[in-house]
Amino acid sequence: MYSLALDFAAEVCRLSERFPDHERFGLTNQMRRAAVSVSLNIAEGRGRGTDREFIRFLMISRGSLFEVVSASQIAHRLNYLDTDGLNILRQQARTLSAKLMTLIKRLGPGPSS
C-alpha cells in the first residue's frame, strides 16, 4: 500500500507538470501536497507504534487521497487534465482507498460482545 501511495504521488506530480504556470502555487501545489501527504501519513502513522494512532493517520491519508480526486476533477473541468489522466488518478485512488479501508478495518476493534 505504501508503494502504491508513492506511485500515486509520482503520477500526480507527472500529470500536474502540464498545468499552466499560473497554477504553480494554486491547484498544482495543492494537488501535489495532498498526494505526498498520503504516503507521509501512512509512514508517520506506522511509526507511532499503536494501532489506534496508525488508524488515525490512515484516515488522514484517505482524506488527502479524496482531496487529490476533487482537485483532479477541478483540473479536468479547467482543461488542465485530460480524461485519460483523470481516469488514471481515479483508478489509483480507488485502489488505494480500498486498501486503506481494508487495513483500517483489520486494525480496528472487532464487534462488541
PyMOL commands that set and color helices and strands:
alter all, ss='L'
color gray80, all
select helices_A, chain A and resi 2-16+21-23+27-47+51-77+83-107
alter helices_A, ss='H'
color red, helices_A
deselect
rebuild
show_as cartoon
